[in-house]
């Protein structure tokens, strides 16, 4: 049975930091490109960051230099360290082996028809 569970979301002031975690089971986590996606109300589902199975990483321009993705394969856990948070980072954040860089999804993130998705964790950044 596949499970993907995100945690670590919270409400913080602009300039603050948060660390999101995602624990996965039921599929070969260490042989899968994993990403963090986010979706604000009324917006598209977008890819924030991805770590590929070869260890290379991708960051959206909007988060470069502020967010860091990492993973612990022994724990099947994906992390997203978010520093210097801005109000525009406010969104529900999802962990998944979803769509690659260069694509977006018009629907709700967890309803993307491919990959394994969690239920998300809410990040709210106040000014």
Secondary structure as a PSIPRED ss2 file (coil, helix, strand):
# PSIPRED VFORMAT (PSIPRED V4.0)

   1 X C   1.000  0.000  0.000
   2 X C   1.000  0.000  0.000
   3 X E   0.000  0.000  1.000
   4 X E   0.000  0.000  1.000
   5 X E   0.000  0.000  1.000
   6 X E   0.000  0.000  1.000
   7 X E   0.000  0.000  1.000
   8 X C   1.000  0.000  0.000
   9 X C   1.000  0.000  0.000
  10 X C   1.000  0.000  0.000
  11 X E   0.000  0.000  1.000
  12 X E   0.000  0.000  1.000
  13 X E   0.000  0.000  1.000
  14 X C   1.000  0.000  0.000
  15 X C   1.000  0.000  0.000
  16 X C   1.000  0.000  0.000
  17 X C   1.000  0.000  0.000
  18 X E   0.000  0.000  1.000
  19 X E   0.000  0.000  1.000
  20 X E   0.000  0.000  1.000
  21 X E   0.000  0.000  1.000
  22 X E   0.000  0.000  1.000
  23 X E   0.000  0.000  1.000
  24 X E   0.000  0.000  1.000
  25 X E   0.000  0.000  1.000
  26 X C   1.000  0.000  0.000
  27 X C   1.000  0.000  0.000
  28 X C   1.000  0.000  0.000
  29 X H   0.000  1.000  0.000
  30 X H   0.000  1.000  0.000
  31 X H   0.000  1.000  0.000
  32 X C   1.000  0.000  0.000
  33 X C   1.000  0.000  0.000
  34 X E   0.000  0.000  1.000
  35 X E   0.000  0.000  1.000
  36 X E   0.000  0.000  1.000
  37 X E   0.000  0.000  1.000
  38 X E   0.000  0.000  1.000
  39 X E   0.000  0.000  1.000
  40 X C   1.000  0.000  0.000
  41 X C   1.000  0.000  0.000
  42 X C   1.000  0.000  0.000
  43 X C   1.000  0.000  0.000
  44 X C   1.000  0.000  0.000
  45 X E   0.000  0.000  1.000
  46 X E   0.000  0.000  1.000
  47 X E   0.000  0.000  1.000
  48 X E   0.000  0.000  1.000
  49 X E   0.000  0.000  1.000
  50 X E   0.000  0.000  1.000
  51 X E   0.000  0.000  1.000
  52 X C   1.000  0.000  0.000
  53 X C   1.000  0.000  0.000
  54 X C   1.000  0.000  0.000
  55 X C   1.000  0.000  0.000
  56 X C   1.000  0.000  0.000
  57 X E   0.000  0.000  1.000
  58 X E   0.000  0.000  1.000
  59 X E   0.000  0.000  1.000
  60 X C   1.000  0.000  0.000
  61 X C   1.000  0.000  0.000
  62 X C   1.000  0.000  0.000
  63 X C   1.000  0.000  0.000
  64 X C   1.000  0.000  0.000
  65 X C   1.000  0.000  0.000
  66 X C   1.000  0.000  0.000
  67 X E   0.000  0.000  1.000
  68 X E   0.000  0.000  1.000
  69 X E   0.000  0.000  1.000
  70 X E   0.000  0.000  1.000
  71 X E   0.000  0.000  1.000
  72 X E   0.000  0.000  1.000
  73 X H   0.000  1.000  0.000
  74 X H   0.000  1.000  0.000
  75 X H   0.000  1.000  0.000
  76 X C   1.000  0.000  0.000
  77 X E   0.000  0.000  1.000
  78 X E   0.000  0.000  1.000
  79 X E   0.000  0.000  1.000
  80 X E   0.000  0.000  1.000
  81 X E   0.000  0.000  1.000
  82 X E   0.000  0.000  1.000
  83 X C   1.000  0.000  0.000
  84 X C   1.000  0.000  0.000
  85 X C   1.000  0.000  0.000
  86 X C   1.000  0.000  0.000
  87 X H   0.000  1.000  0.000
  88 X H   0.000  1.000  0.000
  89 X H   0.000  1.000  0.000
  90 X C   1.000  0.000  0.000
  91 X E   0.000  0.000  1.000
  92 X E   0.000  0.000  1.000
  93 X E   0.000  0.000  1.000
  94 X E   0.000  0.000  1.000
  95 X E   0.000  0.000  1.000
  96 X E   0.000  0.000  1.000
  97 X C   1.000  0.000  0.000
  98 X C   1.000  0.000  0.000
  99 X C   1.000  0.000  0.000
 100 X C   1.000  0.000  0.000
 101 X C   1.000  0.000  0.000
 102 X C   1.000  0.000  0.000
 103 X C   1.000  0.000  0.000
 104 X E   0.000  0.000  1.000
 105 X E   0.000  0.000  1.000
 106 X C   1.000  0.000  0.000
 107 X C   1.000  0.000  0.000
 108 X C   1.000  0.000  0.000
 109 X H   0.000  1.000  0.000
 110 X H   0.000  1.000  0.000
 111 X H   0.000  1.000  0.000
 112 X C   1.000  0.000  0.000
 113 X C   1.000  0.000  0.000
 114 X C   1.000  0.000  0.000
 115 X C   1.000  0.000  0.000
 116 X C   1.000  0.000  0.000
 117 X E   0.000  0.000  1.000
 118 X C   1.000  0.000  0.000
 119 X C   1.000  0.000  0.000
 120 X C   1.000  0.000  0.000
 121 X E   0.000  0.000  1.000
 122 X E   0.000  0.000  1.000
 123 X E   0.000  0.000  1.000
 124 X E   0.000  0.000  1.000
 125 X E   0.000  0.000  1.000
 126 X E   0.000  0.000  1.000
 127 X C   1.000  0.000  0.000
